[in-house]
Amino acid sequence: MIPQKSQVVFQVRFRFAGAVPRKSCLLCSLALARRHKNPRFLKIVTYAPRFHGHTFRINSAGELDSEVKKWMREAYAVGEQNGLRRK
């Protein structure tokens, strides 16, 4: 975890997640290996074939459900650079 002035960033080998507190929510971003079509994502930006930035909002602790946990596990694997190493 890398705390910064206005956000917190999570890193393994590579940064894979971040969060910015707002007055009424937590604005979160994850690096995922594929584009997820889900209405919870406010924005998706493709940076590379296996690196897609996904932004979503958390308004309450109840929104941290199994779906978000699944995305976080995938983002952690992206941060480890799994599948990107040369053979």
N, C-alpha and C positions, 0 to 999 in steps of 0.2 A: 504494500500500500504506500502510495506517495501522496501525502497531504500537501496541498497547495493553497494559496490564498483564497481562491474562490471555488475550488473543486477538490475532489479526491480522485486519484487514478490508481488502478490496480495493474500490476505487472508481474509476469513470470520471467520469461526471456524477453518478451515484447509486451507493450501495453495492450490490454485486451478489454478493459472496461473503465468507465468513469462515471462520476455523478456530480451534479451541480445542484446545491440546495436553492430553492426558490421560496417565496413567501407561502405559497399554497401547495407546493409539490416538490418532488425530487426529479430532476431531469436526468435520465440515465442514458448511457450509450454503451454499446457492446460491439466488438469486432467478431463477426460470424463468418464461417467458411462458405456459406451459401446465402442467397437472398431468401428471406422468409416473408411470405405473403400473409400478413396478419394485420388486422385493423388497429391493433395496439401500437404499431410502429408509426411514429409521426413522420419520420424521414429515413430513407435508406440511400446510402451513397456507396457506389462500387469503386474501390480503389485498385483492386487487382482481382484476377480470376477467383481466388480463394480468400478474399478479404473484403468484406462488405460491412460498412458502418451502419448500425441500426440505432435509432434514437426513440425512446419512449418515456412516458411520464408515469410516475408512481404518486398517486394522490393519498393513499392510505396503506398501512401495513398489510391489510387483507389482499391487496393486489400483488403481493410477493408470493405468488402461488407456484404450483408445480411447473407450469409453463415457463415462468421466469427462471426458475431453478434450472430447467433444462437448457435454456438459452445461456445461462451463466456457465454451465459445464462445457458447452460447446465453445464459448468465448475463451474459457480457460485453456482449452486444447489449442485454440488459435494462438493464444499467448505463449504457449509452449513451443509453437511452430511445428506441431505434429503434422505430418504429411507434406511438409515443405522441404524436408532435408533431401539432398541429392543422394541417389543410390550409388 
